[in-house]
Amino acid sequence: MRILLVEDDRTIAAGLCYSLQAEGYQVEHCTTCADALRGVEAGGWDLLLLDLTLPDGSGYDICRRAKALGDTPVVFLTACDEEVSAVMGLDMGADDYVTKPFRLRELLSRIKSVLRRSGRGGGETSLAFGALTICPQRAQVRFAGRELALTALEYRLLLTFAAHPGPTVGGDLGRGGQLCQRQHPHRLHQAAAGKAGRRRGRGADLHRPRPGLPNGGGVMLRGQEGKLAAVHFVALSAAGTALCFAVAPAAGWICLSLCALLGGLFAAFTRRRYREIRRLSQYLASVYSGGKPLDIRDNREGELSILKNDLYKITCVLTRQAEQLHRDKDYLAEAMQNISHQLKTPLTSLFVMTELLRSPDLPEDRREEFWQSTSQSLERIQWLVGTLLKFSRLDAEAVAFAREELSLADLLARAAAPLRPLLEGRRLSLSIDCPPALTWRGDGEWTAEALGNLLKNCAEHTPPGGDIRVRCSENPLHTEIAICDSGEGIDPGDLPHLFERFYKGKNAASDGVGIGLAMAKTILQSQNADVSARNRPEGGAEFSVKLYKQIV
């Protein structure tokens, strides 16, 4: 049987090709979407194993084309474990969706199962445990001859128990176990919310709508200061009126009229003040419940106007802080997802290589090759973890950048030193045109790392025998470092996203991660500098680093 394997990670592909060939399959390996599409057009495949994220396209495109040409079984092998990705792949006709990291034996079993379901893998096999019979080909379970109706999670758990008879099952149960882990707390949360909604008494929700109150808000209780002022006013008015009547009746009537007028004015003023306070209370309640702050500023004189202005300022600040916290939470979730995605590929490589190295029949030359692949995967994980830790320190602003006078010529030489083996291996020439008098105040170690990432990117995208040129210039505002290569340039669609974290362009290397340029930009921006990229008219890419001068 012929299997087309589309995987851009060569270590994983080498392990899969060896294992599948040992099982008697004929395997052809492709690393790009274009090569895979040409292979699909040629036809003659019994199974397609597709990675989802490829340098020049997506596994979805290959699956869509394969299903348009025929009914070849398709299995996705990908690090994308989002539900929407799995649903999209299965909806377009894929027969299985396997997420990295996966075990080699599990993958081989899934491949055989897909081939059997498609009529390419021989007859059906059943698992029998007493009166219990499991038919994996038809996903059917019978007990004493009667078919059982099981949920997907129950069926997966039953298969797991059947595959591990006797010992206690532990560890990761896959997507079903993760679903169970997410679903049960969700249901408990819903049940708790339902009980809280039925609560009565002192523990009930104080902010639920109440009939008869404006906007369903809380009860506005008159303060004791109003009652005390009214009692004092009535007492003083009565005493003054009695005294005036004792002097002259006309004076008493005049005093009584004035007291009544003042009492009415006091009542009207108090009513208006409490109405304004009630509006402020309703405004705060709306902000508390998630509403946007309204402009309630009042530029008139008075304590209430000052209070309105202060409340508006505070609510605006709190709203901005809440929005920033929400953005930080989304950023953290996305960063964790990207980190998980990047670690899954080398972990999958380690799983595959470890299972192959356990085989006593493995030839010594292949054993040595797989040991080297394992070592490379470990080094990649170590580099990735170290780089991500640097990123976390930069994001948390925990890096104290030094402020020292640096010679740009020495700084560029320090940045290029670790790249000498790469330059010599690809026969690339590096020329640096930098006047010795040019200096800049910054952190030498971090800046050299940023410039080194830019030089490394140019070296990786310059064909063998090409050249990389660096020139420095100065003006009253900034010092500019221009790094140019003689490669094919940057795809116009990649330019707006080139410095985004974990972004991989169309011409990116298969083992690239997409964080080198993002780290360079973060380091430079933290030191009053910036970097941009463009395509030169004569060909090749150019990175422009602007080191801004300090203005005192």
ABEGO torsion letter per residue (X at the ends): XBBBBBBABAAAAAAAAAAAAAAGBBBBBBABAAAAAAAAAAEGBABBBBBABBAAEBAAAAAAAAAAABABBBBBBBABABAAAAAAAAAAGBABBBBOBBBAAAAAAAAAAAAAAAGAAEBBBBBBBEABBBBAAAGBBBBGGBBBBBBAAAAAAAAAAAABBGBBBBEBAEAAAAAAAAAAAAAAAAAAAAAAAABBEAABBAABBBBGBBGGBBBBBBBAAAAAAAAAAAAAAAAAAAAAAAABAAAAAAAAAAAAAAAAAAAAAAAAAAAAAAAAAAAAAAAAAGBBBBBABBABBEAAAAAAAAAAAAAAAAAAAAAAAAAAAAAAAAAAAAAAAAAAAAAAAAAAAAAAAABAABBAAAAAAAAAAAAAAAAAAAAAAAAAAAAAAAAAGABBBBBBBBBAAAAAAAAAAAAAAAAAAAGBBBBBBBBAABBBBBBAAAAAAAAAAAAAAAAAABBBGBBBBBBBBBBAABBBBBBBBABAEBBAAAAAAAABBGBBBAABBAABAGAAAAAAAAAAAAAGBBBBBBBBAAEEBBBBBBBBBBBX
